[in-house]
Amino acid sequence: MSTPAQRPTEFWRRYERYPYLLAKVVFFVLIALGGYALLRTVSNVLLPIVLAMLTAYVLDPAVDWFEERGFSRTTGIGLFLALGMAAGLVLATFLYPTIRHLVDRIQSGFPTLLNLAENEWIPWIENQLGVDTPHTLQDLWAQAIARFREHVPEVLQTASDTLSSALSQLWTQTAVVVNSLVTLILIPVLAFYFLRDFDAMKDTAVGYFPLPQREWMLDRLRQMDEVVGLWIRGQVEVALILSVMYAFGLGLTFGLSNQGISSGIAIGVFAGLLNVVPYLGFLVGFLLATLLALLDWSGWGTLFGVFLTFGVVQAIEGYVVTPRIVGDKVGLSPVSVIIALLLGAELLGLLGVLLAIPVVGSLRVLLPDLIAWYQGTEFYRGSATEE
């Protein structure tokens, strides 16, 4: 039975707290929407800053290692940035024209590939396996091939025209060129200063943490650094290792079949670097290599070499490389990473892609605290028992 002194509290719990909670929810939703609108407005300005910060974050352990061996921090930063820029320039100079040529080659040869599939490969498979395809299924297959032939080249041509138009505009519009050059120059410059002042920036930020929660916040930040840092640095290392393995396997495959060792190396390096996003490098590289092997047909050996290369490299990556480099501490599954990257791209474009992994890694660290807080709320436990 409630006493008179308890009735105001009971009245608040049953009636007045709900408008208050609704107002709080609306308030924080408005703040979130305002922050999202602000990010979209300044995303072009923030992009080089975020890229520079991520570059500094990835390179900081290497610079610290260099500094611990008696070299000045400035020298280490300059060395690593120079090596990174040189490697990026070499890769861009080698990869872009080669991959672009391969895509054009595949696009122009696609009608031939469809003719081969319709008139040679399917009948050969039927004769070898002794399968007599029903007439209705043959008609269905012919219709599917016809529609495929009708629409796929059109889509590829549209994509190629769009890409060519975008590249043309990129190089003809002075403002865009100047902006791109400024961005390219800003990234290493900002990364240099972020790396040089990294420790001072961290110490300054810690000084603003509230004293009662400082230890808790520092512990969570250390966990976030472990999750996000291990994933980003681990994926970069894995991508570089896979680039070497793919390039070796595909270069050997296409070189032995006289289809051009440079094509195999370019596809391998491209597929390995794209593996920063789980499975993306495998899918793109496997598709490019398979289509090229079919278009420049020189026997089953090339196709077998492509399948063998991707099969062996994927097995090594799954059972040896990733477990040893990334390990189980990260806890970011490939599915969650892919979903986060897709959502980030949809919400904020390239800036969202860059921020997706740090945000997801931070949420993973904070999730146990959020669950514990929720399980301690009155909503989860039910209304307080009347005394």
C-alpha positions in Angstrom: 0.0 0.0 0.0 1.4 3.4 -1.0 1.9 6.1 1.6 1.0 9.7 0.9 4.8 10.6 0.8 5.3 8.0 -2.0 2.4 9.2 -4.2 4.3 12.1 -5.9 7.1 9.7 -6.8 4.6 7.2 -8.1 2.8 9.8 -10.0 6.1 10.9 -11.6 7.0 7.3 -12.5 3.7 6.6 -14.1 2.8 9.8 -15.9 5.3 12.7 -15.9 8.5 10.9 -16.8 7.3 9.8 -20.2 7.0 13.3 -21.7 10.4 14.1 -20.1 12.0 11.0 -21.7 10.4 11.8 -25.0 11.8 15.3 -24.9 15.3 13.9 -24.2 15.0 11.5 -27.1 13.9 14.3 -29.4 16.7 16.6 -28.1 19.4 14.0 -28.8 17.9 13.1 -32.2 18.0 16.7 -33.2 21.6 17.0 -32.1 22.5 13.9 -34.1 20.7 15.2 -37.2 22.4 18.5 -36.9 25.8 16.8 -36.6 25.0 14.7 -39.6 24.0 17.7 -41.7 27.2 19.5 -40.6 29.4 16.6 -41.6 27.8 16.4 -45.0 28.3 20.2 -45.5 32.0 20.1 -44.6 32.8 16.6 -45.8 35.0 17.9 -48.7 37.0 19.9 -46.2 37.3 17.1 -43.7 38.3 14.4 -46.2 42.0 15.3 -46.5 42.1 15.9 -42.7 40.7 12.5 -41.9 42.9 10.9 -44.5 46.0 12.6 -43.0 44.9 11.5 -39.5 44.4 7.9 -40.5 47.8 7.9 -42.3 49.4 9.3 -39.1 47.5 6.7 -37.0 48.8 3.8 -39.2 52.4 5.1 -39.3 52.8 6.1 -35.7 54.0 2.7 -34.4 56.6 2.5 -37.2 57.8 6.0 -36.4 58.0 5.2 -32.7 60.0 2.1 -33.5 62.3 4.2 -35.7 62.7 6.8 -32.9 63.5 4.2 -30.3 66.6 3.3 -32.2 68.1 6.7 -31.9 66.9 8.5 -35.0 65.0 11.8 -34.8 61.3 11.6 -35.1 61.3 14.2 -37.9 63.7 12.0 -39.9 61.6 8.9 -39.4 58.4 10.7 -40.4 59.9 12.2 -43.6 61.4 8.8 -44.5 58.1 6.8 -44.1 56.0 9.5 -45.9 58.5 9.7 -48.8 58.5 5.9 -49.1 54.7 5.8 -49.0 54.3 8.5 -51.6 56.9 6.9 -53.9 55.2 3.5 -53.6 51.8 5.1 -54.3 53.1 6.9 -57.4 54.7 3.8 -58.8 51.6 1.7 -58.2 49.3 4.4 -59.7 51.6 4.8 -62.8 51.8 1.0 -63.3 48.3 -0.1 -62.2 46.0 2.5 -63.7 46.9 2.2 -67.4 47.2 -1.6 -67.2 43.9 -2.2 -65.4 42.2 0.3 -67.6 43.5 -1.5 -70.7 42.3 -4.9 -69.3 38.8 -3.5 -68.6 38.6 -2.1 -72.1 39.8 -5.4 -73.5 37.2 -7.3 -71.5 34.4 -4.9 -72.6 35.3 -5.1 -76.3 35.6 -8.9 -76.2 32.4 -9.5 -74.2 30.2 -10.2 -77.3 32.8 -12.8 -78.5 32.7 -14.4 -75.1 28.9 -14.7 -75.2 29.0 -16.3 -78.7 31.5 -18.8 -77.5 29.3 -19.7 -74.5 26.2 -20.1 -76.6 27.7 -21.9 -79.6 30.7 -23.9 -78.3 30.9 -24.2 -74.5 27.3 -25.2 -73.8 27.2 -27.8 -76.6 30.6 -29.2 -75.6 29.5 -29.6 -72.0 26.3 -31.3 -73.2 28.3 -33.7 -75.5 30.9 -34.5 -72.8 28.4 -35.1 -70.0 25.8 -36.8 -72.3 23.2 -34.4 -71.2 20.3 -33.7 -73.6 18.9 -30.3 -72.6 15.1 -30.1 -73.2 14.0 -27.9 -76.0 12.2 -25.5 -73.7 15.3 -25.0 -71.6 17.4 -24.4 -74.7 14.9 -21.7 -75.7 15.0 -20.3 -72.2 18.8 -20.3 -72.3 18.8 -18.6 -75.8 16.5 -15.9 -74.6 18.7 -15.3 -71.5 21.8 -15.1 -73.6 20.1 -12.7 -76.0 18.9 -10.4 -73.2 22.3 -10.6 -71.6 24.0 -9.7 -74.9 21.6 -6.9 -75.4 22.0 -5.2 -72.0 25.4 -6.0 -70.7 27.4 -4.3 -73.4 25.1 -1.3 -73.1 25.6 -1.1 -69.4 29.4 -1.5 -69.8 29.4 1.2 -72.5 27.4 3.5 -70.3 29.8 2.9 -67.4 32.8 3.4 -69.6 31.3 6.6 -71.1 30.5 7.9 -67.6 34.0 7.2 -66.4 35.6 8.8 -69.5 33.4 11.8 -69.1 34.3 12.1 -65.4 38.0 11.8 -66.1 37.7 14.3 -69.0 35.9 16.8 -66.7 38.5 16.1 -64.0 41.4 17.2 -66.2 39.6 20.0 -68.1 38.1 21.9 -65.3 40.8 24.0 -63.7 39.1 24.4 -60.4 38.7 20.6 -59.9 42.3 20.0 -60.9 43.6 22.7 -58.5 41.4 21.3 -55.7 42.7 17.8 -56.3 46.3 18.9 -56.3 45.8 20.9 -53.1 44.2 17.8 -51.5 47.1 15.6 -52.6 49.6 18.1 -51.2 47.7 18.6 -48.0 47.5 15.0 -47.0 51.2 14.3 -46.5 51.8 17.8 -45.0 49.0 17.3 -42.5 50.1 13.8 -41.8 53.6 15.0 -41.1 52.4 17.5 -38.5 50.0 15.0 -36.9 52.8 12.4 -36.6 55.2 14.9 -35.2 52.7 16.1 -32.5 50.9 12.8 -32.0 52.0 12.2 -28.4 51.5 15.9 -27.4 48.0 15.9 -28.9 47.1 12.7 -26.9 48.4 14.2 -23.7 46.5 17.4 -24.2 43.3 15.6 -24.9 43.7 13.5 -21.8 44.0 16.7 -19.7 40.4 17.6 -20.6 38.9 14.3 -19.5 36.8 14.6 -16.3 38.8 13.3 -13.3 36.1 10.9 -11.9 35.8 9.1 -15.3 39.3 9.6 -16.6 40.6 6.0 -15.8 37.4 4.5 -17.3 37.7 6.6 -20.5 41.4 5.9 -20.9 40.8 2.2 -20.5 38.1 2.3 -23.2 40.3 4.4 -25.5 43.1 1.8 -25.1 40.6 -0.9 -26.1 39.4 1.1 -29.1 43.0 1.7 -30.2 43.6 -2.1 -29.9 40.6 -3.0 -32.0 40.7 -0.3 -34.6 44.5 -0.2 -34.8 44.9 -3.9 -35.1 42.3 -4.1 -37.8 43.5 -1.2 -39.9 47.2 -2.1 -39.7 46.5 -5.8 -40.0 44.4 -5.3 -43.1 47.1 -3.2 -44.7 49.7 -5.9 -43.9 47.4 -8.6 -45.2 46.7 -6.7 -48.4 50.4 -6.2 -49.1 51.1 -9.9 -48.5 48.2 -11.0 -50.7 49.4 -8.5 -53.4 52.7 -10.3 -53.6 51.1 -13.8 -53.6 48.5 -13.0 -56.2 51.0 -11.1 -58.4 53.4 -14.1 -58.3 50.7 -16.7 -59.0 48.9 -14.8 -61.8 52.1 -13.4 -63.3 53.4 -17.0 -63.6 50.0 -18.2 -65.0 49.7 -15.6 -67.7 53.4 -15.5 -68.4 53.5 -19.3 -69.2 50.4 -18.9 -71.4 52.0 -16.0 -73.3 49.1 -13.7 -72.3 51.4 -11.1 -70.7 53.1 -11.4 -67.4 52.4 -7.7 -66.7 48.6 -8.3 -66.9 48.8 -11.1 -64.3 51.0 -9.0 -62.0 48.7 -5.9 -62.3 45.6 -8.0 -61.6 47.3 -9.6 -58.6 48.5 -6.4 -57.1 45.1 -4.8 -57.7 43.2 -7.7 -56.1 45.6 -7.8 -53.1 45.2 -4.1 -52.4 41.4 -4.2 -52.7 41.5 -6.9 -50.0 41.6 -4.1 -47.4 37.8 -4.5 -47.8 37.1 -8.2 -47.0 36.4 -10.4 -50.1 36.4 -7.4 -52.5 39.8 -8.1 -53.8 39.1 -11.8 -54.3 35.9 -11.1 -56.2 37.2 -8.4 -58.5 40.6 -10.1 -59.1 39.0 -13.5 -59.8 36.5 -12.0 -62.2 39.1 -10.0 -64.1 41.5 -12.9 -64.3 38.9 -15.4 -65.4 37.4 -13.2 -68.1 40.9 -12.4 -69.4 41.8 -16.1 -69.5 38.5 -16.9 -71.4 38.9 -14.0 -73.9 42.6 -14.8 -74.7 41.9 -18.5 -74.7 45.0 -20.6 -74.9 43.8 -23.8 -73.2 42.6 -25.0 -69.9 45.9 -24.5 -68.3 45.5 -20.8 -67.9 42.0 -21.2 -66.4 43.3 -23.9 -64.1 46.2 -21.6 -63.0 43.8 -18.8 -62.2 41.6 -21.1 -60.1 44.6 -22.6 -58.4 46.1 -19.2 -57.6 43.0 -17.8 -56.0 42.2 -21.0 -54.2 45.6 -21.5 -52.7 46.0 -17.8 -51.7 42.6 -17.7 -50.1 43.4 -20.8 -48.1 46.7 -19.3 -46.9 45.0 -16.0 -46.1 42.2 -17.6 -44.1 44.2 -20.2 -42.2 47.7 -18.6 -41.8 48.0 -14.9 -42.7 45.0 -13.3 -41.2 45.0 -15.3 -37.9 48.7 -14.5 -37.4 48.5 -10.8 -38.2 45.0 -9.8 -37.1 44.2 -12.6 -34.7 40.9 -12.9 -32.7 41.3 -9.8 -30.6 39.8 -7.5 -33.2 36.4 -9.1 -33.2 35.3 -7.3 -36.4 33.7 -9.9 -38.6 33.9 -9.4 -42.4 30.1 -9.1 -42.6 30.0 -6.3 -40.0 32.9 -4.5 -41.8 31.2 -4.7 -45.2 27.8 -3.5 -43.8 29.6 -0.6 -42.0 31.5 0.4 -45.2 28.2 0.3 -47.2 26.4 2.4 -44.7 29.3 4.9 -44.4 29.4 5.3 -48.2 25.7 5.8 -48.4 25.6 8.4 -45.5 28.8 10.4 -46.1 30.4 9.1 -49.2 34.2 8.6 -49.1 34.4 10.3 -45.7 31.9 7.8 -44.4 34.0 4.9 -45.7 37.0 6.3 -43.9 35.1 6.7 -40.6 33.2 3.5 -40.8 35.8 1.2 -39.2 36.8 3.5 -36.3 33.1 4.0 -35.5 32.2 0.3 -35.6 35.4 -0.6 -33.6 34.5 2.0 -30.9 30.9 0.7 -30.7 32.2 -2.8 -30.3 34.2 -1.7 -27.3 31.4 0.3 -25.8 28.7 -2.3 -26.4 29.3 -4.3 -23.1 29.0 -1.0 -21.2 25.8 0.0 -23.0 24.3 -3.5 -22.4 25.2 -3.3 -18.7 23.7 0.2 -18.4 20.5 -1.0 -20.2 20.2 -4.1 -17.9 20.4 -1.8 -14.9 17.6 0.5 -16.0 14.1 0.3 -14.5 12.7 -0.3 -18.0 14.7 -3.6 -18.2 14.1 -4.7 -14.6 10.5 -3.6 -14.5 8.8 -1.0 -12.3 10.0 -0.7 -8.7 8.2 -2.8 -6.3 5.9 -0.8 -4.0 6.7 -1.2 -0.4 
